[in-house]
Amino acid sequence: MILIDQLTFQRYEDISANIKPERLKVFITKAQDLDLKPFLGPSLYYDFIKHFNEDGTIKDDAPQHYKDLLNGSEYLDKRGHIVLYEGLLPTLLYFAFSRFIEADAIRYTASGPVQKQADQSMRLSPAEVTKLVQQQRSVANAHANEVEKFLRDHRADFSLWEYSSKNRSARQAGPRIRGVDKSDFNYPGSSYNQTHYLPITD
């Protein structure tokens, strides 16, 4: 089940109507699993999607705070300021869009990966594609910050939300190191012991 579709994309970005919906679905699914789920935390994410129909629409009897999380709302924050919250859809869409841009030129065939060619257009260089991907992830992150504020302002309604500073860092544009693996596999010798290691020499 996916929460957005090609029509959702067309509300935010001018994408070709010739793009196959099933191809977009691949990247939407990846964005839900690899971007949205870590951002919301597994507990909130799984409880949230329980309130959706198979076609990706939210159920009529879903809690109101889940409807507001998805679709947006206008509310007063703790300082009495009016907040116009746009909803979760732009965040998910731009995470999916960045993944689509990054991988769309590659096709996996029986003979291996190949790059799609276009007859009447100029292909972007890898550096240009990377820059475009980072731009779209930056847009996604800006919307994600608004979602995060909404969750903080309605903490009582979202007790399942698991805020993680690691996830906040990991969703930034460009590569990020999630942590250092200090397992036996990454150290010489039969067991990991920080007092017994190979010296680094010039």
N, C-alpha and C positions, 0 to 999 in steps of 0.2 A: 504494500500500500504506500502510495506517495501522496504528499500533502499539497503539491503544486503540479501544474501541468503546462503545456505549451501556451495556453491562453493566459496563464499567470505571467509567463515570460513576456508576452506581447504587451502587457500592461506597463512594463518597466523598461524593456529594451526592444529595439527595432531588429528583431531576428527574422531570418527568412522563414516563410511559411513552408518551404520545401524540406526543412529539417524534419527527419522522421521522429514522431513522438516517442517511439520505443528507444531511440538513441538518446534523446533527452532524459528519458526515464532512468537510464543507467547512471547518469551523473547526479540526478536528483536523489536517487537511492544512496549513492556514495556520500553525498552531502548530508543526508539525514543520519547516516550511520557514523560518519567520520568527523562531522563538524557539529551538527545539531545535538546529537546524543551526548557527546562529551561536554558540550556547553551547558545543557540543561542538567546533566547528571542522569545516569541510567534510571534511577527511581522515578524522577519527575517525568522523564521522557516516556517511559513505558506506561505510566499512569495516564499521561496526556493522550497518547495515541490510542488508548483503549476507548476513547470517546469519539472516535472517528468511524464513519462508514467505510465500506470497501472502496468506494469511489473517491475517497480522500476528502469528503465533506464532513464537517463536524456534526455530531448528532444533536438533534433538537433538545434532548434532555441533558446535554453536557453541562457541567457547572458553569455559571456565568463567568467566573474568573478565567476559565480555560478559553471561553469564547473571546474574552477581552484580550487574553494573551495572544491568540491567533490573529484576530481581526483588528485589534487596536481599540483605543478608547480615549476619552477625555476625562481627566481627573485632577484633583488637587493634591499636590505633594505635601510633605510634612511642613513645609514653609508657607503653605497656602497659595503656591503658584500653580497656575493652570498648565498642565502637561498634555500635549497632543501626541499620544503614543500611536505609532503607525502599525504596530502589530509585528508578528513573527515572520510573515511571508517574505518581506524584502531581505531579511537576514538569510533565510534558507535559499532564496532565489539567487542571490549574488555569490554565495558559497558554491552552489551548483553551477552557476555561470562560469566562475573561475576554473572549475574542474573541467567543464566542457571545452573552454578555450584551450586549456593546456593539453588536452588529449585528443581533440577532435580531428587533428590532421593525420593521426595514426590509425591505420586499419590493420587488423590481425587476420592474415590469410593462412591457407594451408602451407604456403611456402615461407611463412614468417611475417614479421611486421613490415608494412609498407607505408609510404607517405602519400596521402591523397594529393593529386595534382589538379589544378584548375586551368582551363584553356584561356580564359579571357580576364584573368585577374593576376595580380602580383602577390606571391606568397610572402608573408612576414618572415623576417629572420628569427632564429631562436631567441636572440636577445630582445627583439621587439615583442615576441609572444610572452616571454617571461615578464617584461614590463607591464603588458596588458593584464596578465594574470594577477600580478601584484596590485594593480589598480583596482581590479574587481574585488579582490579580497579585502582591500582597504575599505571599499564601499560596504562590503558585508560586515566588516568589523565595526564600522561606524553605526550601522543599524543594530548590531549585536550589543553595543554599549547602551543603546536606548532600551533594548529588551532587558538588559541587566538592571538598569535603573527601575524599570517597571516591576521586576521581580523583587528588588530591594524595597520599593515603596509599598509592596503588597506582600511582604514576607509572611504575614499571618495566613494568607491564602495559599502560599506555596512552601509549606513546611518540608516538602520532599526535595526542594531545590538544594543541590550540593555545589556551592561555590568553590571553585578551585583556581588559585592564581596560576597554577601550571597550565591549565586549559586556556586561561586568558592569554598567556604568553605564546602558547602553541598555535593559536589561531591567527597570529599576526602574519602579515605578508612576508613571504620569503621563508627559507628553511629555518627551523628551530631545533636545538638539541633538547630533548625531553628529559634526559638524565644521563648519568654515567653508569654503565654496567660494570659493577665490580664483582662479577661472578668468576668462578674458577676458570671458565673458558677463556676469559680475557687476560689472564695472568699466567706467566710461565710457572712450571713446576706442577707437582701433583695436587697441591692445595693452595688456596689463596691465603697469603700471609704478607702483610704490608712490610714486614721487616726482612723478607727474603724476596728480592726482586732483581732483575738484571739491571746493572747500572747503565745510565745513559752517558756515553762518552762522546767527545768531539771527533 
